[in-house]
Amino acid sequence: MAKKSIWLLLVLLTLLVLFFLLLTTNKKVPEIAVTSITGEAIKLYQVKNNFTIINFWATDCPGCIKEMPGLVATYNQFKGQGLEIIAISMSYDPPNQVLNFTQKNKIPFPVVLDVNGQIARSFENIRLTPTSILIDKNGKIIDKVIGELDFNKLNALLKKHLNS
């Protein structure tokens, strides 16, 4: 009887893990057109054979502030190989603070104000920052990272995807 219960529990756990993986991987990016703080029209995923990171952040988020230099360095290292980064500031972030931060820190990639929260809602209602959405060259979401990125892992992933 105990063996059947353990077996049933293992089968249920396996099904639950598979269901979760189906929900969180290989989703297509929402087709949303946005405008950066510099006036550049952007589709969140343009079919240009690029690997894209969409980073949700805020100027009052310590983890976001700490992570931003790593994003800038990663962008500068891989932009010539097909990496795109789009930073989406959260709806509660005052636009003047976002503008000041991006100018002061010389952010080289597009920054978008999510003034009404539509973009965050389109990505399963993102509320925690930083959150990064990793999108492969085919437009599939391959990972959603809540919290600061591990740049060693990210760099290894980028080398694999950008050289394939």
C-alpha beads as a LAMMPS data file, in Angstrom:
LAMMPS data file: protein, C-alpha beads

164 atoms
163 bonds

1 atom types
1 bond types

-500.0 500.0 xlo xhi
-500.0 500.0 ylo yhi
-500.0 500.0 zlo zhi

Masses

1 110.0

Atoms # bond

1 1 1 0.000 0.000 0.000
2 1 1 2.820 2.422 0.875
3 1 1 4.612 1.619 -2.400
4 1 1 1.467 2.488 -4.385
5 1 1 1.118 5.780 -2.541
6 1 1 4.744 6.707 -3.190
7 1 1 4.401 5.704 -6.832
8 1 1 1.242 7.781 -7.230
9 1 1 2.890 10.745 -5.532
10 1 1 5.900 10.531 -7.864
11 1 1 3.655 10.374 -10.931
12 1 1 1.647 13.397 -9.738
13 1 1 4.814 15.378 -8.997
14 1 1 6.215 14.539 -12.433
15 1 1 3.004 15.666 -14.128
16 1 1 2.999 18.862 -12.093
17 1 1 6.606 19.648 -13.059
18 1 1 5.868 18.965 -16.745
19 1 1 2.773 21.190 -16.598
20 1 1 4.798 23.984 -14.991
21 1 1 7.523 23.682 -17.638
22 1 1 4.938 23.897 -20.404
23 1 1 3.536 27.056 -18.855
24 1 1 6.876 28.788 -18.356
25 1 1 8.910 27.900 -21.438
26 1 1 8.653 28.303 -25.186
27 1 1 5.992 30.951 -25.050
28 1 1 5.877 33.515 -27.793
29 1 1 6.586 37.124 -26.942
30 1 1 3.508 39.368 -26.894
31 1 1 3.385 41.489 -30.029
32 1 1 3.511 44.960 -28.520
33 1 1 4.792 48.115 -30.164
34 1 1 6.350 50.598 -27.730
35 1 1 8.304 53.832 -27.867
36 1 1 11.614 54.331 -26.094
37 1 1 12.439 57.430 -24.071
38 1 1 14.399 58.681 -27.094
39 1 1 11.363 58.331 -29.377
40 1 1 12.465 55.099 -31.078
41 1 1 9.552 52.849 -32.143
42 1 1 10.229 49.277 -31.024
43 1 1 8.446 45.966 -31.312
44 1 1 9.342 43.976 -28.215
45 1 1 10.464 41.167 -30.437
46 1 1 11.389 41.917 -34.000
47 1 1 12.247 38.947 -36.150
48 1 1 15.849 39.947 -36.849
49 1 1 17.529 36.756 -35.710
50 1 1 18.509 38.415 -32.408
51 1 1 18.631 37.139 -28.856
52 1 1 16.631 39.603 -26.751
53 1 1 16.554 40.380 -23.038
54 1 1 13.573 42.354 -21.799
55 1 1 14.449 43.689 -18.368
56 1 1 11.728 45.037 -16.060
57 1 1 13.280 47.413 -13.531
58 1 1 12.737 50.487 -11.363
59 1 1 14.952 53.323 -10.175
60 1 1 14.018 52.610 -6.537
61 1 1 14.942 48.910 -6.762
62 1 1 18.368 48.158 -5.194
63 1 1 18.754 44.908 -7.163
64 1 1 17.952 46.720 -10.405
65 1 1 20.515 49.431 -9.717
66 1 1 23.122 46.804 -8.837
67 1 1 22.320 44.744 -11.958
68 1 1 22.332 47.597 -14.492
69 1 1 26.149 47.890 -14.932
70 1 1 26.238 44.147 -15.674
71 1 1 23.507 44.551 -18.296
72 1 1 25.419 47.432 -19.875
73 1 1 28.655 45.385 -19.954
74 1 1 26.836 42.348 -21.385
75 1 1 25.170 44.501 -24.032
76 1 1 28.467 46.092 -25.026
77 1 1 30.136 42.677 -25.212
78 1 1 27.443 40.929 -27.301
79 1 1 25.572 43.628 -29.264
80 1 1 27.687 43.001 -32.346
81 1 1 26.739 39.323 -32.236
82 1 1 22.974 39.895 -32.200
83 1 1 22.046 40.730 -28.608
84 1 1 19.235 43.198 -27.996
85 1 1 18.302 44.494 -24.538
86 1 1 15.182 46.519 -23.841
87 1 1 14.763 47.966 -20.351
88 1 1 11.153 48.486 -19.284
89 1 1 10.660 50.793 -16.313
90 1 1 7.716 49.890 -14.099
91 1 1 4.548 51.977 -14.194
92 1 1 5.116 53.392 -10.703
93 1 1 8.584 54.702 -11.607
94 1 1 8.500 58.501 -12.123
95 1 1 9.511 59.267 -15.735
96 1 1 11.900 62.051 -14.694
97 1 1 13.810 59.609 -12.427
98 1 1 14.050 57.105 -15.288
99 1 1 15.350 59.778 -17.660
100 1 1 17.870 61.035 -15.095
101 1 1 19.099 57.508 -14.314
102 1 1 19.531 56.520 -17.956
103 1 1 21.365 59.728 -18.824
104 1 1 23.583 59.680 -15.726
105 1 1 24.499 56.015 -16.257
106 1 1 24.750 56.241 -20.061
107 1 1 22.430 53.277 -20.699
108 1 1 23.250 52.261 -24.311
109 1 1 20.134 50.172 -25.038
110 1 1 16.503 51.278 -25.420
111 1 1 14.595 52.206 -22.261
112 1 1 10.803 52.213 -22.321
113 1 1 8.378 53.763 -19.835
114 1 1 5.537 51.363 -19.009
115 1 1 3.345 54.290 -17.972
116 1 1 0.059 52.382 -17.679
117 1 1 1.470 48.941 -16.809
118 1 1 0.301 47.363 -20.078
119 1 1 3.688 45.847 -20.902
120 1 1 4.107 44.228 -17.473
121 1 1 0.545 42.837 -17.698
122 1 1 1.341 41.382 -21.133
123 1 1 4.124 39.316 -19.568
124 1 1 1.919 37.548 -17.011
125 1 1 1.522 40.649 -14.851
126 1 1 5.108 41.183 -13.752
127 1 1 5.275 42.924 -10.383
128 1 1 8.708 42.072 -8.987
129 1 1 11.895 43.784 -10.067
130 1 1 14.273 43.057 -11.481
131 1 1 12.665 40.512 -13.803
132 1 1 14.318 39.545 -17.070
133 1 1 12.676 37.734 -19.963
134 1 1 15.158 35.861 -22.184
135 1 1 14.023 35.406 -25.779
136 1 1 15.845 33.214 -28.268
137 1 1 16.478 34.001 -31.953
138 1 1 13.156 32.357 -32.900
139 1 1 11.082 34.611 -30.661
140 1 1 10.479 31.998 -27.961
141 1 1 10.690 32.890 -24.295
142 1 1 13.306 30.508 -22.946
143 1 1 13.563 31.834 -19.386
144 1 1 12.075 34.286 -16.940
145 1 1 14.523 35.341 -14.244
146 1 1 13.061 36.994 -11.156
147 1 1 15.800 38.764 -9.233
148 1 1 19.281 39.747 -10.276
149 1 1 20.774 37.991 -13.255
150 1 1 23.708 35.632 -12.792
151 1 1 25.994 37.119 -15.443
152 1 1 28.284 34.069 -15.587
153 1 1 25.304 31.893 -16.528
154 1 1 23.899 34.556 -18.847
155 1 1 27.204 34.969 -20.687
156 1 1 27.494 31.203 -21.170
157 1 1 23.908 31.099 -22.479
158 1 1 24.564 33.989 -24.855
159 1 1 27.736 32.379 -26.204
160 1 1 25.773 29.207 -26.890
161 1 1 22.799 30.939 -28.536
162 1 1 24.648 33.630 -30.442
163 1 1 27.168 31.220 -31.921
164 1 1 24.567 28.733 -33.124

Bonds

1 1 1 2
2 1 2 3
3 1 3 4
4 1 4 5
5 1 5 6
6 1 6 7
7 1 7 8
8 1 8 9
9 1 9 10
10 1 10 11
11 1 11 12
12 1 12 13
13 1 13 14
14 1 14 15
15 1 15 16
16 1 16 17
17 1 17 18
18 1 18 19
19 1 19 20
20 1 20 21
21 1 21 22
22 1 22 23
23 1 23 24
24 1 24 25
25 1 25 26
26 1 26 27
27 1 27 28
28 1 28 29
29 1 29 30
30 1 30 31
31 1 31 32
32 1 32 33
33 1 33 34
34 1 34 35
35 1 35 36
36 1 36 37
37 1 37 38
38 1 38 39
39 1 39 40
40 1 40 41
41 1 41 42
42 1 42 43
43 1 43 44
44 1 44 45
45 1 45 46
46 1 46 47
47 1 47 48
48 1 48 49
49 1 49 50
50 1 50 51
51 1 51 52
52 1 52 53
53 1 53 54
54 1 54 55
55 1 55 56
56 1 56 57
57 1 57 58
58 1 58 59
59 1 59 60
60 1 60 61
61 1 61 62
62 1 62 63
63 1 63 64
64 1 64 65
65 1 65 66
66 1 66 67
67 1 67 68
68 1 68 69
69 1 69 70
70 1 70 71
71 1 71 72
72 1 72 73
73 1 73 74
74 1 74 75
75 1 75 76
76 1 76 77
77 1 77 78
78 1 78 79
79 1 79 80
80 1 80 81
81 1 81 82
82 1 82 83
83 1 83 84
84 1 84 85
85 1 85 86
86 1 86 87
87 1 87 88
88 1 88 89
89 1 89 90
90 1 90 91
91 1 91 92
92 1 92 93
93 1 93 94
94 1 94 95
95 1 95 96
96 1 96 97
97 1 97 98
98 1 98 99
99 1 99 100
100 1 100 101
101 1 101 102
102 1 102 103
103 1 103 104
104 1 104 105
105 1 105 106
106 1 106 107
107 1 107 108
108 1 108 109
109 1 109 110
110 1 110 111
111 1 111 112
112 1 112 113
113 1 113 114
114 1 114 115
115 1 115 116
116 1 116 117
117 1 117 118
118 1 118 119
119 1 119 120
120 1 120 121
121 1 121 122
122 1 122 123
123 1 123 124
124 1 124 125
125 1 125 126
126 1 126 127
127 1 127 128
128 1 128 129
129 1 129 130
130 1 130 131
131 1 131 132
132 1 132 133
133 1 133 134
134 1 134 135
135 1 135 136
136 1 136 137
137 1 137 138
138 1 138 139
139 1 139 140
140 1 140 141
141 1 141 142
142 1 142 143
143 1 143 144
144 1 144 145
145 1 145 146
146 1 146 147
147 1 147 148
148 1 148 149
149 1 149 150
150 1 150 151
151 1 151 152
152 1 152 153
153 1 153 154
154 1 154 155
155 1 155 156
156 1 156 157
157 1 157 158
158 1 158 159
159 1 159 160
160 1 160 161
161 1 161 162
162 1 162 163
163 1 163 164
